[in-house]
Amino acid sequence: MVVPQAAARTSAGLIIALPKEVTAQTQEVSTNVKMTLINDQPLPNWVRFDTKLNALVTDAVPQATFPLTVVLTVGNQRTVIRVTE
């Protein structure tokens, strides 16, 4: 996924909608849905996964943040998502 450079540097935060192909399965599973960093660590405190929006929602984005690689896990299926400028 690519975030426009100007948007990636905003202090207002972002809503980064994930592709429907990736999030379709989250509608079917009410539990066991999580998003982590690629190394299975929790997301940084400035970003969260909103299951209702199926989007990454950020506060002000720190400098030199992107690329950001996250993993969406639904049940036993893992999908790697790389967000870049």
WOKATA-V219368 format. One record per residue. SS is DSSP state (~ for helix, > for strand, _ for the rest). PHI is phi in radians with two decimals (NA if undefined). OMEGA is omega in whole degrees, 0 to 359 (* if undefined). Layout:
BEGIN
<<SS | PHI | OMEGA> <SS | PHI | OMEGA>>
END
This chain:
BEGIN
<<_ | NA | 181> <> | -2.06 | 176> <_ | -1.82 | 178> <_ | -0.97 | 186> <~ | -0.98 | 180> <~ | -1.11 | 179> <~ | -1.21 | 182> <~ | -1.17 | 182> <_ | -1.86 | 181> <_ | -1.35 | 176> <_ | -1.61 | 182> <_ | -1.50 | 183> <_ | 1.65 | 184> <_ | -2.39 | 165> <> | -2.10 | 183> <> | -1.89 | 181> <> | -1.19 | 178> <_ | -1.55 | 181> <_ | -1.03 | 180> <~ | -1.04 | 179> <~ | -1.07 | 181> <~ | -1.44 | 188> <~ | -1.70 | 182> <~ | -0.95 | 183> <~ | -1.25 | 180> <~ | -1.20 | 179> <~ | -1.24 | 183> <_ | -1.52 | 186> <_ | -2.06 | 182> <_ | -1.55 | 179> <_ | -2.18 | 179> <_ | 1.05 | 173> <> | -1.95 | 178> <> | -2.60 | 176> <> | -2.25 | 180> <> | -2.37 | 169> <> | -1.26 | 183> <_ | -1.03 | 181> <_ | -1.61 | 180> <_ | 1.20 | 174> <_ | -1.40 | 178> <_ | -1.08 | 175> <_ | -1.10 | 176> <_ | -1.06 | 185> <_ | -1.19 | 180> <_ | -1.63 | 180> <> | -2.42 | 177> <> | -2.51 | 177> <> | -1.72 | 179> <> | -1.70 | 185> <_ | -1.23 | 178> <_ | -1.28 | 179> <_ | -1.50 | 188> <_ | 0.90 | 184> <> | -2.57 | 168> <> | -1.50 | 180> <> | -2.06 | 183> <> | -2.06 | 164> <_ | -1.52 | 176> <_ | -0.96 | 184> <_ | -1.52 | 178> <_ | -1.10 | 177> <_ | -1.06 | 176> <_ | 0.98 | 181> <_ | -1.53 | 185> <_ | -1.66 | 7> <_ | -1.32 | 177> <> | -2.15 | 180> <> | -1.94 | 181> <> | -2.20 | 179> <> | -2.20 | 173> <> | -1.68 | 180> <> | -1.97 | 177> <> | -2.16 | 186> <_ | 1.07 | 180> <_ | -1.76 | 183> <> | -1.71 | 180> <> | -1.96 | 177> <> | -2.17 | 179> <> | -1.55 | 181> <> | -2.20 | 179> <> | -1.96 | 180> <> | -1.84 | 181> <> | -2.24 | 174> <_ | -1.46 | *>>
END
